[in-house]
Every structure is written in C-alpha cells, then in structure tokens.
Amino acid sequence: MTRKVLVATDGSSYAEKALRFALDEFPDAETTVVHVVDSGQFSDEIPLDPTSDERMSHVSNMLADAEEFAEERGSEVETVCRIGEPSKEIVAHVKEEGFDHVVVGSRGKTGVRRMLLGSVAEGVVRNSPVPVTVVR
C-alpha cells in the first residue's frame, strides 16, 4: 500500500501531468511536491545564485501553483524546496523522509539531447530505493 508519494516538479506541463497522475492513482496517500533548485544551472531569466530573492520567488510561485492544482482536485499536498543536483536531491529526500513511491514527469528526450543534457527522471529511476513512475 502506498502511503507517501513524492512528486518532482519543475513547473512544466509534464510535472503537472505527473501531479495529476499521483493524485488520481494514490488518492489516499500523503503527497509531497518537491522542486530542486539546480545549484549548477544558469538562466538569463533567473540569476545563477540559487538562493537569490528572484529565484526563490519563482520557486515559491511554482509550489503555490502545485498546491492550488491539488486543491482544485480536492486534495492537499505538502511542498518542499531543496538546492543541489536535482536527481540526487530527489533521491536523498525519498530516503530521508521514507516515501513509498516517486512520480516524475518526463519530456522524453532521446539521443544526443539526453546525453548532453542528462535526465532528471533517468537519474531518479536509476537511484531510487522505491518504485518510480515516469509520466509523459
């Protein structure tokens, strides 16, 4: 029986599909939505400093959107923000908090794009101590 589900979000439509799946498939589970601020990622829109006010405001809004999405479906979610390398931080959170299942969205990158950019979903699948569902 799945009691604790972790849903990873990056604010994309793929992450929204993953949250929808988790809420539909595990309606009685305690669901947590996690976003990992990639400490090595640079964006022109969001400053490099992973703890800048602008970046943290963006993250807060993204997590609030996830809470609102769940509420519209009659559910509640807890939200968490971590800083580091996304797949490693997601797996660490799973281990630290005793989750039973992980749900992640995936863009379905293949070939050279995936090799160059890596894949958070793939990293979670390879290293998670619990089952992982990848939603496309």
N, C-alpha and C positions, 0 to 999 in steps of 0.2 A: 504494500500500500504506500502510495506516495503522499508524504505529509508536508515536505518542504521543497518548493520548486524555486530555482534561481533562473531568472530571465535576464540575459545580457542585452543591453540596448546601446545603440549609437545614434538614436533619434531618427533612423531611416524607416522607410516603409517596410523593409524586411524585418526590422526589430519590432515594428507594430504587429506584423503578422505573427511573429514569434510570441508576443504577449497575448494576442488573441487566442492562439493555439493553446498556450498554457492555461489560460482562464477557462477555456472550453473543455479541455481534456482533464484538468485537475481542479474542478470547481471547489472541492473541499480542502485543498492544500493551502498552506501558508505560502504566499507568493512574494518573492522579493525581486525587485528590478535593480540591476546593478549597471552602472556606467563606469568605465575606467578611462580616466584622462591619461592619454598616452604621453608619458613624460618625454618621449623622443620625437614626437610629431610636431611638424611646423606647419602653420597655416597662415596665409596672408590675412584672413579674417579674424582669427583668434590668436592672440600672442603666444609665443613659444613658452613663456613661463607658465607651467601647468597650474599654478595657484593664483594667477592674476585675477583681479576682480571681474574683468570681462569674460574670461573663460569660465570662471565659477558661476557667473550669472547665466551663461549659456547652458551649463550643466544643470543648474537649478531649474531652469525653464523646461529643459528636456525631461527631467524627472517628474516635474509637476504635470507635464503633458501625459506621462505614463500613468500617474495617479488618477488624473481626470479620465483617461481612456478606460481604466479599470472601473472607476466609479460609474461611468455611463453604462457599464455592463453589470452593475450590481455587485461588484467585488471591491475588495481593498487590497492594496499592495504596499509593502514597505519599500523604501528606496534607499540605495547606498551608492556613494561615490568613492572610488579608490583611485590612486595615482600610481602609474607604473606601466609595465608592458601588459596590454590587455589580456591575452590568453593566460599568462602566468598569474595575474591578479584574480581573474575569474576562478581559476582552479584553486588558488590559495583560499579564496573566500568560501568555496564549496567545502574544502577541508576544515576550515576554521569554524564554520557555522553548522556543519552537519546536514547539508542538503541531500535529498534523495534523488533529485533529477535536475538536469540543466536543459534549458531551451535557448537556442540561439538562432538568429536569422542569418541567412547567407545570400550573397549576391550571385553565387555560382560562378565565380571567376575560374577560368581554366588556363592551362598552358603557361605561356611566358608571363602574363599579368599576375597569375597566382604565385609563380616562382619569384618574381621581383618584389611583389608587394606583401607576400605572405598571406596567411589566412587566420584570422582570429578563431573562426569556427573550427578549422582543422587543428589548431593548437589545443583548443579545449577538448575536442574529441580524442585526440591522442593522449592527453594527460589527465583527464578527469577520472576520479575514482568511482564515479557514479554514471548511470546512463545519461546520454546526451541526445536530444532530438534537435536536428537541424531543419529549420523551416525555410522554404524558398517561396 
